Amino acid sequence: MAGYQERINEFAAADIAVVAASCDSASDTHALAEKLGLTFPVLCGVDADDVAERFGAYTSDRGFVHATGFVVRPDGTLELAVYSSGSRGRITADDALDFVGARQRPSE
C-alpha cells in the first residue's frame, strides 16, 4: 500500500481512485494506515469468505484473503484481476499506472 501512497498524485491526476480493503479489525487497519501515511480509503473488517465468493479470491485457513488486485472500469466492470498467494505477482502501483497508461515518466 505504501507504493500506492507514493504515487497517489499520479493516480489523482489520471482521475483514478485508489481503495484498499482488509480483513483486519478497524483498530489494526487504522494503525497500519496511519503508520504508512495513507490518504486513500482502506476498508476494514472485510469478510474473507464473502470476498472469495464474490471475486474469486483465495483465502487461507487463518481467515485472510491472499493479495488480490483489481483495475475497475468507470462502469464498474473489471478490466484486470490479479490473484497472488505470495509477495510476487501482485499489482504494484507502477503496474497499475502502466496498465492504464497514466504513469508519469521522467523526461529524458
Secondary structure per residue as TSV (DSSP state, phi and psi in degrees):
chain	resnum	aa	ss	phi	psi
A	1	M	-	360.0	-27.9
A	2	A	H	-61.7	-37.8
A	3	G	H	-62.6	-36.8
A	4	Y	H	-68.4	-38.3
A	5	Q	H	-64.8	-40.2
A	6	E	H	-60.6	-29.0
A	7	R	T	-106.3	11.6
A	8	I	H	-57.0	-34.4
A	9	N	H	-67.8	-33.7
A	10	E	H	-68.8	-40.3
A	11	F	H	-62.6	-45.2
A	12	A	H	-62.6	-41.9
A	13	A	H	-62.5	-29.3
A	14	A	T	-93.2	8.3
A	15	D	T	59.3	42.3
A	16	I	-	-113.3	126.6
A	17	A	-	-87.3	138.4
A	18	V	-	-110.0	128.2
A	19	V	-	-138.8	139.6
A	20	A	E	-122.3	160.9
A	21	A	E	-138.7	148.5
A	22	S	-	-140.4	146.9
A	23	C	S	-83.2	-8.7
A	24	D	S	-68.3	164.5
A	25	S	-	-66.5	164.5
A	26	A	H	-59.5	-42.7
A	27	S	H	-66.8	-42.0
A	28	D	H	-66.8	-42.1
A	29	T	H	-64.8	-43.7
A	30	H	H	-62.5	-41.8
A	31	A	H	-62.9	-42.2
A	32	L	H	-66.2	-45.0
A	33	A	H	-60.9	-39.6
A	34	E	H	-68.2	-43.6
A	35	K	H	-59.3	-40.4
A	36	L	H	-86.5	-6.3
A	37	G	T	67.8	35.2
A	38	L	-	-72.1	135.2
A	39	T	-	-110.9	-2.0
A	40	F	S	-99.3	158.9
A	41	P	-	-65.0	137.8
A	42	V	E	-126.8	110.1
A	43	L	E	-75.2	145.9
A	44	C	-	-126.9	163.0
A	45	G	S	67.8	24.2
A	46	V	-	-66.8	136.9
A	47	D	-	-79.2	116.5
A	48	A	H	-58.5	-43.6
A	49	D	H	-65.7	-37.3
A	50	D	H	-65.0	-44.7
A	51	V	H	-61.7	-42.9
A	52	A	H	-61.7	-43.6
A	53	E	H	-68.0	-43.6
A	54	R	H	-74.2	-36.3
A	55	F	H	-118.9	1.0
A	56	G	-	73.5	20.1
A	57	A	-	-75.4	157.7
A	58	Y	-	-89.2	141.8
A	59	T	B	-119.2	163.6
A	60	S	-	-108.2	167.9
A	61	D	T	-67.8	-15.1
A	62	R	T	-91.6	6.4
A	63	G	S	84.9	27.7
A	64	F	-	-124.6	161.8
A	65	V	B	-97.0	130.4
A	66	H	-	-64.3	156.6
A	67	A	-	-50.0	125.8
A	68	T	E	-135.4	129.6
A	69	G	E	-128.0	143.6
A	70	F	E	-132.7	145.2
A	71	V	E	-112.4	118.0
A	72	V	E	-108.7	130.9
A	73	R	-	-69.8	160.5
A	74	P	T	-56.2	-27.1
A	75	D	T	-83.8	3.1
A	76	G	S	91.2	-1.5
A	77	T	-	-89.4	156.7
A	78	L	E	-80.7	132.8
A	79	E	E	-93.9	-37.2
A	80	L	E	-151.3	138.3
A	81	A	E	-133.4	130.7
A	82	V	E	-129.8	128.8
A	83	Y	E	-116.7	133.9
A	84	S	-	-139.3	139.0
A	85	S	S	-103.5	9.4
A	86	G	S	-150.8	-170.0
A	87	S	S	-76.2	-15.0
A	88	R	S	-95.4	150.9
A	89	G	S	88.2	7.8
A	90	R	-	-85.4	157.0
A	91	I	-	-80.3	110.8
A	92	T	-	-80.5	167.7
A	93	A	H	-59.0	-42.6
A	94	D	H	-61.6	-42.5
A	95	D	H	-58.4	-47.5
A	96	A	H	-62.3	-44.9
A	97	L	H	-65.9	-40.9
A	98	D	H	-61.8	-43.1
A	99	F	H	-59.5	-40.6
A	100	V	T	-92.7	2.8
A	101	G	T	72.2	28.0
A	102	A	-	-114.1	4.7
A	103	R	-	-71.6	130.9
A	104	Q	-	-88.1	121.5
A	105	R	-	-105.4	146.4
A	106	P	-	-60.1	142.7
A	107	S	-	-69.6	143.0
A	108	E	-	-97.8	360.0
